[in-house]
Amino acid sequence: MIITRTPFRVSFFGGGTDYPAWYNQHGGAVLSMAINRYCYLTVRHLPPFFEHKHRVVYSKVELVDHAEQIQHPVVRAIMLQQNIESGLEIHHDADLPARSGMGSSSSFTVGFLKAIYALQGKMISNRTLAAEAINIEQNVLKENVGSQDQLAAAWGGFNHIEFEKGGDYSVNPVILSADRYQELESSIILFFTGIQRFASNVAGKKIANFDKRQDELTTMHGMVNEALSILNDQNQPIENFGTLLNESWKLKRSLSDAVTNPLIDEIYAEAIAAGASGGKLMGAGAGGFMVFIVHPSLRRKVCERLSRLIHVDCAIDHGGSQVVAYDPERQSAVNCGV
């Protein structure tokens, strides 16, 4: 039996520039933080005593005889790609809901790949793990997804991720003092809007507007370095990071009319009125989680103002996707002899 634990992420700056349609021509960069909220996947060989060969448990329960029959697109694609012939039982659990802007689909893909390799007795590097997850989502499943979520899930940590023209990338840990890290973590708060959506649909509309929004995306790219400058300057309050995030949110809203809606705008306005210095909607838009930067002294006030919503505190995950339980099973039957 294998259990993997893979973090979700909060993306602060540069979102949109991590889509191949943009960075292959212009380059891109994001500032992204893996958080201590996780996707868990349990995978084991299914004993041959059942009418079905594979059992896949997530929001549905699938009992099938062949991998081609599996409805879950990521599970089906990876099992076919890896030529998995033995029967498997697969369970998915998560700390946060799916389709909520926290990179959950990529965390699932990364975590399942990690589990399948471990089940075969193989180790896989973060770079290969992320590359294979990107390939599954973008090329095999043809999803409108960027390339930052897979990297955040594989590596963990708080990173400055740079995308070069042509597709190469680098994952650079953000170096801050312990006090500055604590200051940042204590200023982050997440709220769930209660809206779940398919990110690929929203992202498709944004991608279609890339040619018309080059100035906005170029500015969003540049904000990554501005944000790093704020964090590295101990004389600048973290609230300035939030103020810049507010400017980034304004630009993100301009990329497509599908990014926001009246409910999200109302939540955002209430958080700012209660003392948040800035924030944004996570992921492609249209729903899911919102992140705000709030001075610790004002956290209670913001939470009270948005008490109708579920709020989540979080900290940085430094481990990335990990195998947290490994109990290899013997695959050959015992030959009793006569």
C-alpha positions as YAML, in Angstrom:
chain: A
units: angstrom
residues:
- id: 1
  name: MET
  ca: [0.00, 0.00, 0.00]
- id: 2
  name: ILE
  ca: [1.17, 3.50, -0.88]
- id: 3
  name: ILE
  ca: [-0.14, 6.78, 0.53]
- id: 4
  name: THR
  ca: [1.01, 10.08, -0.98]
- id: 5
  name: ARG
  ca: [0.44, 13.54, 0.45]
- id: 6
  name: THR
  ca: [0.60, 16.43, -1.99]
- id: 7
  name: PRO
  ca: [0.12, 20.12, -1.09]
- id: 8
  name: PHE
  ca: [-2.30, 22.62, -2.54]
- id: 9
  name: ARG
  ca: [-0.97, 26.06, -3.38]
- id: 10
  name: VAL
  ca: [-1.62, 29.80, -3.14]
- id: 11
  name: SER
  ca: [-0.52, 31.72, -6.21]
- id: 12
  name: PHE
  ca: [0.17, 35.38, -5.48]
- id: 13
  name: PHE
  ca: [1.60, 36.99, -8.62]
- id: 14
  name: GLY
  ca: [2.16, 36.20, -12.29]
- id: 15
  name: GLY
  ca: [-0.81, 33.91, -12.83]
- id: 16
  name: GLY
  ca: [-1.64, 33.79, -16.53]
- id: 17
  name: THR
  ca: [1.98, 34.07, -17.62]
- id: 18
  name: ASP
  ca: [2.42, 30.37, -16.76]
- id: 19
  name: TYR
  ca: [0.25, 29.25, -19.71]
- id: 20
  name: PRO
  ca: [2.25, 27.83, -22.64]
- id: 21
  name: ALA
  ca: [0.27, 30.05, -25.02]
- id: 22
  name: TRP
  ca: [1.92, 33.02, -23.28]
- id: 23
  name: TYR
  ca: [5.34, 31.98, -21.99]
- id: 24
  name: ASN
  ca: [6.42, 30.14, -25.13]
- id: 25
  name: GLN
  ca: [6.46, 33.55, -26.83]
- id: 26
  name: HIS
  ca: [7.07, 36.00, -24.00]
- id: 27
  name: GLY
  ca: [8.44, 34.09, -21.02]
- id: 28
  name: GLY
  ca: [6.67, 34.19, -17.67]
- id: 29
  name: ALA
  ca: [7.06, 34.14, -13.91]
- id: 30
  name: VAL
  ca: [4.95, 33.42, -10.84]
- id: 31
  name: LEU
  ca: [5.28, 33.79, -7.09]
- id: 32
  name: SER
  ca: [3.66, 30.70, -5.60]
- id: 33
  name: MET
  ca: [3.39, 29.11, -2.17]
- id: 34
  name: ALA
  ca: [2.59, 25.47, -1.40]
- id: 35
  name: ILE
  ca: [0.49, 25.32, 1.78]
- id: 36
  name: ASN
  ca: [-0.10, 22.80, 4.56]
- id: 37
  name: ARG
  ca: [-3.44, 21.66, 3.15]
- id: 38
  name: TYR
  ca: [-3.19, 18.41, 1.21]
- id: 39
  name: CYS
  ca: [-4.49, 15.91, -1.33]
- id: 40
  name: TYR
  ca: [-4.10, 12.31, -0.11]
- id: 41
  name: LEU
  ca: [-4.06, 9.30, -2.41]
- id: 42
  name: THR
  ca: [-4.02, 5.71, -1.23]
- id: 43
  name: VAL
  ca: [-3.13, 3.09, -3.84]
- id: 44
  name: ARG
  ca: [-2.84, -0.65, -3.35]
- id: 45
  name: HIS
  ca: [-3.05, -3.83, -5.39]
- id: 46
  name: LEU
  ca: [-6.62, -5.09, -5.27]
- id: 47
  name: PRO
  ca: [-6.86, -8.77, -4.24]
- id: 48
  name: PRO
  ca: [-8.38, -10.98, -7.00]
- id: 49
  name: PHE
  ca: [-11.53, -11.90, -5.08]
- id: 50
  name: PHE
  ca: [-13.94, -9.39, -6.57]
- id: 51
  name: GLU
  ca: [-16.07, -9.23, -9.69]
- id: 52
  name: HIS
  ca: [-14.30, -5.98, -10.66]
- id: 53
  name: LYS
  ca: [-10.60, -5.46, -11.32]
- id: 54
  name: HIS
  ca: [-10.22, -1.79, -10.31]
- id: 55
  name: ARG
  ca: [-11.92, 0.21, -7.57]
- id: 56
  name: VAL
  ca: [-11.57, 4.00, -7.72]
- id: 57
  name: VAL
  ca: [-13.03, 6.05, -4.86]
- id: 58
  name: TYR
  ca: [-13.34, 9.85, -4.99]
- id: 59
  name: SER
  ca: [-16.63, 11.79, -5.15]
- id: 60
  name: LYS
  ca: [-17.81, 8.70, -7.01]
- id: 61
  name: VAL
  ca: [-17.09, 5.00, -6.60]
- id: 62
  name: GLU
  ca: [-16.05, 3.28, -9.82]
- id: 63
  name: LEU
  ca: [-15.91, -0.52, -10.14]
- id: 64
  name: VAL
  ca: [-14.49, -1.48, -13.53]
- id: 65
  name: ASP
  ca: [-12.70, -4.34, -15.29]
- id: 66
  name: HIS
  ca: [-10.41, -2.32, -17.57]
- id: 67
  name: ALA
  ca: [-8.52, 0.96, -17.19]
- id: 68
  name: GLU
  ca: [-10.20, 2.27, -20.37]
- id: 69
  name: GLN
  ca: [-13.53, 2.15, -18.53]
- id: 70
  name: ILE
  ca: [-12.44, 4.47, -15.70]
- id: 71
  name: GLN
  ca: [-14.30, 7.77, -15.85]
- id: 72
  name: HIS
  ca: [-11.84, 9.81, -13.78]
- id: 73
  name: PRO
  ca: [-9.73, 11.35, -16.57]
- id: 74
  name: VAL
  ca: [-6.43, 11.61, -14.67]
- id: 75
  name: VAL
  ca: [-6.61, 8.10, -13.23]
- id: 76
  name: ARG
  ca: [-7.50, 6.65, -16.63]
- id: 77
  name: ALA
  ca: [-4.78, 8.58, -18.48]
- id: 78
  name: ILE
  ca: [-1.99, 7.69, -16.05]
- id: 79
  name: MET
  ca: [-2.94, 4.02, -15.78]
- id: 80
  name: LEU
  ca: [-3.00, 3.70, -19.56]
- id: 81
  name: GLN
  ca: [0.26, 5.61, -19.96]
- id: 82
  name: GLN
  ca: [1.99, 3.47, -17.32]
- id: 83
  name: ASN
  ca: [0.54, 0.23, -18.75]
- id: 84
  name: ILE
  ca: [-0.86, -0.81, -15.37]
- id: 85
  name: GLU
  ca: [-2.20, -4.35, -15.78]
- id: 86
  name: SER
  ca: [-2.69, -5.48, -12.18]
- id: 87
  name: GLY
  ca: [-5.89, -4.58, -10.36]
- id: 88
  name: LEU
  ca: [-5.75, -1.45, -8.20]
- id: 89
  name: GLU
  ca: [-7.77, 0.11, -5.42]
- id: 90
  name: ILE
  ca: [-7.43, 3.90, -5.36]
- id: 91
  name: HIS
  ca: [-8.83, 6.25, -2.68]
- id: 92
  name: HIS
  ca: [-8.76, 10.04, -2.80]
- id: 93
  name: ASP
  ca: [-9.17, 12.34, 0.23]
- id: 94
  name: ALA
  ca: [-8.44, 16.05, 0.53]
- id: 95
  name: ASP
  ca: [-8.35, 18.88, 3.06]
- id: 96
  name: LEU
  ca: [-9.98, 21.35, 0.65]
- id: 97
  name: PRO
  ca: [-12.74, 20.96, -1.94]
- id: 98
  name: ALA
  ca: [-12.05, 20.33, -5.61]
- id: 99
  name: ARG
  ca: [-12.57, 22.99, -8.28]
- id: 100
  name: SER
  ca: [-11.78, 25.77, -5.80]
- id: 101
  name: GLY
  ca: [-8.74, 27.49, -7.33]
- id: 102
  name: MET
  ca: [-6.13, 25.89, -5.07]
- id: 103
  name: GLY
  ca: [-4.47, 23.75, -7.75]
- id: 104
  name: SER
  ca: [-6.35, 20.65, -6.62]
- id: 105
  name: SER
  ca: [-6.45, 18.94, -10.02]
- id: 106
  name: SER
  ca: [-2.67, 19.25, -10.41]
- id: 107
  name: SER
  ca: [-2.10, 18.09, -6.83]
- id: 108
  name: PHE
  ca: [-4.16, 15.00, -7.66]
- id: 109
  name: THR
  ca: [-2.19, 14.37, -10.86]
- id: 110
  name: VAL
  ca: [1.18, 14.82, -9.15]
- id: 111
  name: GLY
  ca: [0.16, 12.73, -6.14]
- id: 112
  name: PHE
  ca: [-1.23, 9.89, -8.24]
- id: 113
  name: LEU
  ca: [1.86, 9.78, -10.45]
- id: 114
  name: LYS
  ca: [4.03, 9.68, -7.33]
- id: 115
  name: ALA
  ca: [1.97, 6.80, -5.94]
- id: 116
  name: ILE
  ca: [2.05, 4.79, -9.17]
- id: 117
  name: TYR
  ca: [5.83, 5.09, -9.43]
- id: 118
  name: ALA
  ca: [6.22, 4.09, -5.79]
- id: 119
  name: LEU
  ca: [3.92, 1.11, -6.30]
- id: 120
  name: GLN
  ca: [6.33, -0.02, -9.02]
- id: 121
  name: GLY
  ca: [9.30, 0.43, -6.68]
- id: 122
  name: LYS
  ca: [10.57, 3.52, -8.52]
- id: 123
  name: MET
  ca: [11.68, 6.94, -7.30]
- id: 124
  name: ILE
  ca: [10.99, 10.00, -9.42]
- id: 125
  name: SER
  ca: [12.61, 13.44, -9.28]
- id: 126
  name: ASN
  ca: [10.53, 16.57, -8.74]
- id: 127
  name: ARG
  ca: [11.40, 17.81, -12.22]
- id: 128
  name: THR
  ca: [10.31, 14.60, -13.92]
- id: 129
  name: LEU
  ca: [7.21, 14.36, -11.72]
- id: 130
  name: ALA
  ca: [6.10, 17.89, -12.62]
- id: 131
  name: ALA
  ca: [6.94, 17.43, -16.31]
- id: 132
  name: GLU
  ca: [4.87, 14.26, -16.54]
- id: 133
  name: ALA
  ca: [1.95, 15.89, -14.72]
- id: 134
  name: ILE
  ca: [2.09, 18.87, -17.10]
- id: 135
  name: ASN
  ca: [2.13, 16.52, -20.07]
- id: 136
  name: ILE
  ca: [-0.89, 14.56, -18.79]
- id: 137
  name: GLU
  ca: [-2.97, 17.66, -18.16]
- id: 138
  name: GLN
  ca: [-1.99, 19.82, -21.12]
- id: 139
  name: ASN
  ca: [-1.24, 17.32, -23.90]
- id: 140
  name: VAL
  ca: [-3.08, 14.10, -23.06]
- id: 141
  name: LEU
  ca: [-6.24, 15.54, -21.49]
- id: 142
  name: LYS
  ca: [-6.08, 18.85, -23.45]
- id: 143
  name: GLU
  ca: [-7.03, 20.89, -20.37]
- id: 144
  name: ASN
  ca: [-6.65, 24.68, -20.38]
- id: 145
  name: VAL
  ca: [-4.22, 24.71, -17.47]
- id: 146
  name: GLY
  ca: [-0.99, 26.52, -16.75]
- id: 147
  name: SER
  ca: [2.30, 25.03, -15.59]
- id: 148
  name: GLN
  ca: [2.75, 26.50, -12.12]
- id: 149
  name: ASP
  ca: [0.44, 24.23, -10.13]
- id: 150
  name: GLN
  ca: [2.27, 21.02, -11.00]
- id: 151
  name: LEU
  ca: [5.59, 22.59, -9.98]
- id: 152
  name: ALA
  ca: [4.22, 23.87, -6.67]
- id: 153
  name: ALA
  ca: [2.71, 20.46, -5.90]
- id: 154
  name: ALA
  ca: [5.91, 18.57, -6.72]
- id: 155
  name: TRP
  ca: [8.43, 20.90, -5.03]
- id: 156
  name: GLY
  ca: [6.50, 22.48, -2.18]
- id: 157
  name: GLY
  ca: [7.85, 25.64, -0.55]
- id: 158
  name: PHE
  ca: [7.54, 29.32, -1.42]
- id: 159
  name: ASN
  ca: [9.01, 29.79, -4.88]
- id: 160
  name: HIS
  ca: [9.80, 32.25, -7.63]
- id: 161
  name: ILE
  ca: [9.11, 30.14, -10.72]
- id: 162
  name: GLU
  ca: [10.43, 31.43, -14.04]
- id: 163
  name: PHE
  ca: [9.29, 30.19, -17.46]
- id: 164
  name: GLU
  ca: [11.55, 30.72, -20.43]
- id: 165
  name: LYS
  ca: [10.51, 31.10, -24.04]
- id: 166
  name: GLY
  ca: [10.27, 27.62, -25.46]
- id: 167
  name: GLY
  ca: [9.10, 26.00, -22.25]
- id: 168
  name: ASP
  ca: [12.07, 25.49, -19.91]
- id: 169
  name: TYR
  ca: [11.63, 26.63, -16.31]
- id: 170
  name: SER
  ca: [13.43, 27.13, -13.01]
- id: 171
  name: VAL
  ca: [12.09, 26.80, -9.47]
- id: 172
  name: ASN
  ca: [13.86, 29.24, -7.15]
- id: 173
  name: PRO
  ca: [13.10, 29.16, -3.40]
- id: 174
  name: VAL
  ca: [12.32, 32.60, -1.97]
- id: 175
  name: ILE
  ca: [14.97, 33.37, 0.65]
- id: 176
  name: LEU
  ca: [13.64, 35.38, 3.60]
- id: 177
  name: SER
  ca: [14.50, 35.68, 7.26]
- id: 178
  name: ALA
  ca: [12.52, 33.55, 9.69]
- id: 179
  name: ASP
  ca: [10.85, 36.67, 11.09]
- id: 180
  name: ARG
  ca: [9.80, 37.83, 7.64]
- id: 181
  name: TYR
  ca: [8.37, 34.41, 6.83]
- id: 182
  name: GLN
  ca: [6.40, 34.42, 10.07]
- id: 183
  name: GLU
  ca: [5.16, 37.93, 9.34]
- id: 184
  name: LEU
  ca: [3.94, 36.86, 5.90]
- id: 185
  name: GLU
  ca: [2.29, 33.63, 7.10]
- id: 186
  name: SER
  ca: [0.47, 35.42, 9.91]
- id: 187
  name: SER
  ca: [-0.93, 37.93, 7.39]
- id: 188
  name: ILE
  ca: [-2.45, 35.39, 4.98]
- id: 189
  name: ILE
  ca: [-6.05, 34.30, 5.27]
- id: 190
  name: LEU
  ca: [-8.20, 32.26, 2.90]
- id: 191
  name: PHE
  ca: [-11.98, 32.38, 2.48]
- id: 192
  name: PHE
  ca: [-14.07, 29.89, 0.54]
- id: 193
  name: THR
  ca: [-16.70, 31.60, -1.59]
- id: 194
  name: GLY
  ca: [-18.78, 28.43, -1.76]
- id: 195
  name: ILE
  ca: [-18.61, 28.44, -5.56]
- id: 196
  name: GLN
  ca: [-16.99, 25.47, -7.28]
- id: 197
  name: ARG
  ca: [-16.25, 25.65, -11.00]
- id: 198
  name: PHE
  ca: [-14.30, 23.97, -13.78]
- id: 199
  name: ALA
  ca: [-11.15, 26.06, -14.16]
- id: 200
  name: SER
  ca: [-10.48, 24.88, -17.71]
- id: 201
  name: ASN
  ca: [-13.66, 26.57, -18.94]
- id: 202
  name: VAL
  ca: [-12.76, 29.91, -17.34]
- id: 203
  name: ALA
  ca: [-9.11, 29.66, -18.39]
- id: 204
  name: GLY
  ca: [-10.10, 29.01, -21.99]
- id: 205
  name: LYS
  ca: [-11.76, 32.42, -22.17]
- id: 206
  name: LYS
  ca: [-8.67, 34.10, -20.71]
- id: 207
  name: ILE
  ca: [-6.34, 32.34, -23.13]
- id: 208
  name: ALA
  ca: [-8.49, 33.50, -26.05]
- id: 209
  name: ASN
  ca: [-7.90, 37.10, -24.90]
- id: 210
  name: PHE
  ca: [-4.12, 36.87, -24.50]
- id: 211
  name: ASP
  ca: [-3.36, 38.71, -27.75]
- id: 212
  name: LYS
  ca: [-5.62, 41.57, -26.66]
- id: 213
  name: ARG
  ca: [-4.20, 41.71, -23.13]
- id: 214
  name: GLN
  ca: [-0.44, 41.75, -23.74]
- id: 215
  name: ASP
  ca: [0.11, 44.95, -21.77]
- id: 216
  name: GLU
  ca: [-1.78, 43.60, -18.76]
- id: 217
  name: LEU
  ca: [0.08, 40.27, -18.77]
- id: 218
  name: THR
  ca: [3.45, 41.99, -19.18]
- id: 219
  name: THR
  ca: [2.65, 44.17, -16.17]
- id: 220
  name: MET
  ca: [1.55, 41.12, -14.15]
- id: 221
  name: HIS
  ca: [4.84, 39.44, -15.04]
- id: 222
  name: GLY
  ca: [6.76, 42.46, -13.76]
- id: 223
  name: MET
  ca: [4.84, 42.45, -10.48]
- id: 224
  name: VAL
  ca: [6.59, 39.23, -9.47]
- id: 225
  name: ASN
  ca: [9.88, 41.08, -9.04]
- id: 226
  name: GLU
  ca: [8.11, 44.01, -7.35]
- id: 227
  name: ALA
  ca: [6.60, 41.61, -4.83]
- id: 228
  name: LEU
  ca: [9.99, 40.02, -4.16]
- id: 229
  name: SER
  ca: [11.50, 43.46, -3.58]
- id: 230
  name: ILE
  ca: [8.83, 44.23, -0.99]
- id: 231
  name: LEU
  ca: [9.41, 40.96, 0.85]
- id: 232
  name: ASN
  ca: [13.17, 41.39, 0.85]
- id: 233
  name: ASP
  ca: [12.98, 44.94, 2.23]
- id: 234
  name: GLN
  ca: [12.47, 44.62, 5.98]
- id: 235
  name: ASN
  ca: [11.54, 48.31, 6.14]
- id: 236
  name: GLN
  ca: [8.47, 47.74, 3.98]
- id: 237
  name: PRO
  ca: [5.39, 46.50, 5.82]
- id: 238
  name: ILE
  ca: [3.75, 43.32, 4.55]
- id: 239
  name: GLU
  ca: [0.69, 45.45, 3.87]
- id: 240
  name: ASN
  ca: [2.55, 46.77, 0.80]
- id: 241
  name: PHE
  ca: [2.58, 43.20, -0.50]
- id: 242
  name: GLY
  ca: [-1.20, 43.24, -0.14]
- id: 243
  name: THR
  ca: [-1.50, 46.60, -1.88]
- id: 244
  name: LEU
  ca: [0.41, 45.24, -4.85]
- id: 245
  name: LEU
  ca: [-1.82, 42.14, -4.79]
- id: 246
  name: ASN
  ca: [-4.80, 44.48, -5.07]
- id: 247
  name: GLU
  ca: [-3.31, 45.99, -8.23]
- id: 248
  name: SER
  ca: [-2.71, 42.51, -9.63]
- id: 249
  name: TRP
  ca: [-6.34, 41.57, -8.94]
- id: 250
  name: LYS
  ca: [-7.53, 44.57, -10.93]
- id: 251
  name: LEU
  ca: [-5.44, 43.43, -13.87]
- id: 252
  name: LYS
  ca: [-6.59, 39.82, -13.55]
- id: 253
  name: ARG
  ca: [-10.22, 40.95, -13.68]
- id: 254
  name: SER
  ca: [-9.53, 42.66, -16.99]
- id: 255
  name: LEU
  ca: [-8.35, 39.44, -18.67]
- id: 256
  name: SER
  ca: [-11.89, 38.09, -19.06]
- id: 257
  name: ASP
  ca: [-15.43, 38.90, -17.95]
- id: 258
  name: ALA
  ca: [-15.58, 35.32, -16.63]
- id: 259
  name: VAL
  ca: [-12.97, 35.95, -13.90]
- id: 260
  name: THR
  ca: [-15.31, 37.54, -11.37]
- id: 261
  name: ASN
  ca: [-18.99, 38.07, -10.58]
- id: 262
  name: PRO
  ca: [-21.08, 40.30, -8.27]
- id: 263
  name: LEU
  ca: [-20.78, 37.92, -5.30]
- id: 264
  name: ILE
  ca: [-16.99, 37.79, -5.53]
- id: 265
  name: ASP
  ca: [-16.79, 41.58, -5.93]
- id: 266
  name: GLU
  ca: [-18.99, 41.98, -2.83]
- id: 267
  name: ILE
  ca: [-16.78, 39.66, -0.76]
- id: 268
  name: TYR
  ca: [-13.67, 41.49, -1.92]
- id: 269
  name: ALA
  ca: [-15.10, 44.92, -1.09]
- id: 270
  name: GLU
  ca: [-16.13, 43.75, 2.40]
- id: 271
  name: ALA
  ca: [-12.66, 42.37, 3.15]
- id: 272
  name: ILE
  ca: [-10.99, 45.62, 2.08]
- id: 273
  name: ALA
  ca: [-13.46, 47.67, 4.11]
- id: 274
  name: ALA
  ca: [-12.67, 45.53, 7.18]
- id: 275
  name: GLY
  ca: [-8.93, 46.14, 6.89]
- id: 276
  name: ALA
  ca: [-7.39, 43.82, 4.31]
- id: 277
  name: SER
  ca: [-4.71, 45.60, 2.30]
- id: 278
  name: GLY
  ca: [-5.34, 43.50, -0.80]
- id: 279
  name: GLY
  ca: [-6.24, 40.09, -2.12]
- id: 280
  name: LYS
  ca: [-7.33, 38.09, -5.12]
- id: 281
  name: LEU
  ca: [-9.41, 35.17, -6.25]
- id: 282
  name: MET
  ca: [-7.44, 31.94, -6.52]
- id: 283
  name: GLY
  ca: [-6.97, 30.06, -9.78]
- id: 284
  name: ALA
  ca: [-8.61, 30.89, -13.08]
- id: 285
  name: GLY
  ca: [-11.50, 32.77, -11.50]
- id: 286
  name: ALA
  ca: [-15.29, 32.62, -11.21]
- id: 287
  name: GLY
  ca: [-15.28, 31.01, -7.75]
- id: 288
  name: GLY
  ca: [-13.34, 28.98, -5.24]
- id: 289
  name: PHE
  ca: [-11.07, 30.50, -2.59]
- id: 290
  name: MET
  ca: [-10.04, 34.11, -2.10]
- id: 291
  name: VAL
  ca: [-6.79, 35.06, -0.38]
- id: 292
  name: PHE
  ca: [-6.26, 38.30, 1.53]
- id: 293
  name: ILE
  ca: [-3.31, 39.98, 3.17]
- id: 294
  name: VAL
  ca: [-4.44, 41.26, 6.56]
- id: 295
  name: HIS
  ca: [-2.42, 42.73, 9.41]
- id: 296
  name: PRO
  ca: [-2.67, 40.29, 12.35]
- id: 297
  name: SER
  ca: [-4.36, 42.94, 14.48]
- id: 298
  name: LEU
  ca: [-7.20, 43.14, 11.95]
- id: 299
  name: ARG
  ca: [-7.71, 39.43, 11.28]
- id: 300
  name: ARG
  ca: [-10.59, 39.12, 13.74]
- id: 301
  name: LYS
  ca: [-12.36, 42.12, 12.21]
- id: 302
  name: VAL
  ca: [-12.08, 40.69, 8.68]
- id: 303
  name: CYS
  ca: [-13.23, 37.25, 9.84]
- id: 304
  name: GLU
  ca: [-16.23, 38.76, 11.62]
- id: 305
  name: ARG
  ca: [-17.15, 40.77, 8.51]
- id: 306
  name: LEU
  ca: [-17.02, 37.58, 6.40]
- id: 307
  name: SER
  ca: [-18.32, 35.22, 9.08]
- id: 308
  name: ARG
  ca: [-20.81, 33.69, 6.61]
- id: 309
  name: LEU
  ca: [-17.85, 32.17, 4.75]
- id: 310
  name: ILE
  ca: [-15.51, 29.36, 5.77]
- id: 311
  name: HIS
  ca: [-12.07, 30.75, 6.52]
- id: 312
  name: VAL
  ca: [-8.84, 28.74, 6.46]
- id: 313
  name: ASP
  ca: [-5.53, 29.61, 8.08]
- id: 314
  name: CYS
  ca: [-2.47, 28.16, 6.40]
- id: 315
  name: ALA
  ca: [1.31, 27.95, 6.54]
- id: 316
  name: ILE
  ca: [3.98, 27.04, 4.02]
- id: 317
  name: ASP
  ca: [4.49, 23.39, 3.13]
- id: 318
  name: HIS
  ca: [8.19, 22.73, 2.63]
- id: 319
  name: GLY
  ca: [8.07, 19.08, 1.57]
- id: 320
  name: GLY
  ca: [6.10, 18.97, -1.68]
- id: 321
  name: SER
  ca: [4.58, 15.69, -2.83]
- id: 322
  name: GLN
  ca: [5.71, 12.89, -0.54]
- id: 323
  name: VAL
  ca: [5.15, 9.19, 0.02]
- id: 324
  name: VAL
  ca: [3.99, 9.18, 3.66]
- id: 325
  name: ALA
  ca: [3.25, 5.45, 3.87]
- id: 326
  name: TYR
  ca: [5.09, 2.74, 1.96]
- id: 327
  name: ASP
  ca: [4.27, -0.91, 2.51]
- id: 328
  name: PRO
  ca: [5.43, -2.83, -0.57]
- id: 329
  name: GLU
  ca: [3.44, -5.94, -1.37]
- id: 330
  name: ARG
  ca: [4.75, -9.19, -2.85]
- id: 331
  name: GLN
  ca: [3.42, -9.60, -6.36]
- id: 332
  name: SER
  ca: [4.27, -13.26, -6.96]
- id: 333
  name: ALA
  ca: [2.12, -16.00, -5.53]
- id: 334
  name: VAL
  ca: [3.73, -18.47, -3.15]
- id: 335
  name: ASN
  ca: [4.61, -21.73, -4.87]
- id: 336
  name: CYS
  ca: [3.64, -24.39, -2.33]
- id: 337
  name: GLY
  ca: [4.98, -27.33, -4.31]
- id: 338
  name: VAL
  ca: [3.93, -30.95, -3.72]
...
